[in-house]
Amino acid sequence: MPKKGDLQLAPMHRLIKKAGAARVSEGAAIELKKVLEELGVRIAKEALDFTVHAHRKTVKDVDIRIAATKIIR
């Protein structure tokens, strides 16, 4: 489980603004942070399954890419 503060709020504000928002509330940034942390952990766990299946100890970029594709669908 991610520790509190794994992701910072400032990048969440920037991501939402990058999407076109003129202003971003603190609550919106906090909620995006929570969602991205949960999604990140789910993707990482799935990637770890691919890593173990391939008899490796190191999670590689391809594992993350495949896991993200599977989770986001």
N, C-alpha and C positions, 0 to 999 in steps of 0.2 A: 504494500500500500504506500502511496506517495506520502512523504513527510509534508507537514504544513509548510508552505513556502517554496515548494519545488519549482513552481512557476510564479513569476512576478506579475504584478498588476499592470505596470507600465506597458509591457508588450501587448497585453490584452486591449488596453485603450488604443494602442497604435493599430492593432489588427482590425478593430471595429471601425476606426476612422479610415483605414485603408479601404474598407468595404464601402465607404461613402458617407458615413455618418458625420454630421457637423459637430455634434456634441455626444459625449458618452457618459452615462451615469456610472457612479462607483459600483452600484448594484449590478449593472450590465457587465462590467469588467470582471467582477467577482464570479458571476454566474458562468461566463465564458471560461474562466480559469478552472472552475469545478468540472465543467463538461469536458474540456480538453485534457485535464488530468485523468478523469475516468476513462476517456477514450484512449489516451496514451497507454495506460496500464493494461487495458484490454488488448490492444495491439501488441504490446510487449509480451504479454503472456502467450498469445497465439504464436508470435515469432519464436518464442522459446520452445514451443512444441515442435515447430519445424526444425529448429536447431538440434533438439534431442533426437528427432526422427532421423536426421542426417548424421547422427553419431559425432556431433561436434560439441565443443564447450563454448564457442564464441558465436554470439548472435551477429549475423552479417546483414548488410543493407538489403540484400535480396529477401531475407527472412522478414524484415520489417515491411518491405514493399508488398510481398505476397499476403502477409497478415493484414495489412491495412486494406488491401483490396477485398479480402474476405470479410472483414469486420464492417467496413463502410457500406457494403452492398445491402 
